Amino acid sequence: MNKIALTLPGGNTITGPDELTTKGLIDLGPVLSGLLNIAFYVAFFLAFFYLVWGAFSYITAQGKKEELQKATARITWAIIGLIIVFLAYFIAQFAGQILKPTTGGLPF
């Protein structure tokens, strides 16, 4: 199957990355780890942006009670979001340290 995908019309071939040609597609861990890191960065950025937006709304509320409540709620939820992102990141790191994959053999 890989030979068909790596063959161009006219008989020319494309050489794949060493990771794919030597190991096959069994090494999914680094791909998921990279995607998880990207997801954490995006979640942190969004929560921080929401916090800044809430702070800006609080400053520009000019003492209006309803706008102050909305801004305070935004700030509160942004802080809760940041705490959840940090906890999820540290739990994922902790689980990654504990659940190291074995290199063959039985897991017990």
SULMORA-V797538 format. One record per residue. N is the residue number from 1. SS is DSSP state (a for helix, b for strand, c for the rest). Layout:
n:N ss:SS
n:N ss:SS
//
This chain:
n:1 ss:c
n:2 ss:a
n:3 ss:a
n:4 ss:a
n:5 ss:a
n:6 ss:c
n:7 ss:b
n:8 ss:c
n:9 ss:c
n:10 ss:c
n:11 ss:c
n:12 ss:c
n:13 ss:b
n:14 ss:c
n:15 ss:c
n:16 ss:c
n:17 ss:c
n:18 ss:a
n:19 ss:a
n:20 ss:a
n:21 ss:a
n:22 ss:a
n:23 ss:a
n:24 ss:c
n:25 ss:c
n:26 ss:c
n:27 ss:c
n:28 ss:c
n:29 ss:a
n:30 ss:a
n:31 ss:a
n:32 ss:a
n:33 ss:a
n:34 ss:a
n:35 ss:a
n:36 ss:a
n:37 ss:a
n:38 ss:a
n:39 ss:a
n:40 ss:a
n:41 ss:a
n:42 ss:a
n:43 ss:a
n:44 ss:a
n:45 ss:a
n:46 ss:a
n:47 ss:a
n:48 ss:a
n:49 ss:a
n:50 ss:a
n:51 ss:a
n:52 ss:a
n:53 ss:a
n:54 ss:a
n:55 ss:a
n:56 ss:a
n:57 ss:a
n:58 ss:a
n:59 ss:a
n:60 ss:c
n:61 ss:c
n:62 ss:c
n:63 ss:c
n:64 ss:c
n:65 ss:a
n:66 ss:a
n:67 ss:a
n:68 ss:a
n:69 ss:a
n:70 ss:a
n:71 ss:a
n:72 ss:a
n:73 ss:a
n:74 ss:a
n:75 ss:a
n:76 ss:a
n:77 ss:a
n:78 ss:a
n:79 ss:a
n:80 ss:a
n:81 ss:a
n:82 ss:a
n:83 ss:a
n:84 ss:a
n:85 ss:a
n:86 ss:a
n:87 ss:a
n:88 ss:a
n:89 ss:a
n:90 ss:a
n:91 ss:a
n:92 ss:a
n:93 ss:a
n:94 ss:a
n:95 ss:a
n:96 ss:a
n:97 ss:a
n:98 ss:a
n:99 ss:c
n:100 ss:c
n:101 ss:c
n:102 ss:c
n:103 ss:c
n:104 ss:c
n:105 ss:c
n:106 ss:c
n:107 ss:c
n:108 ss:c
//
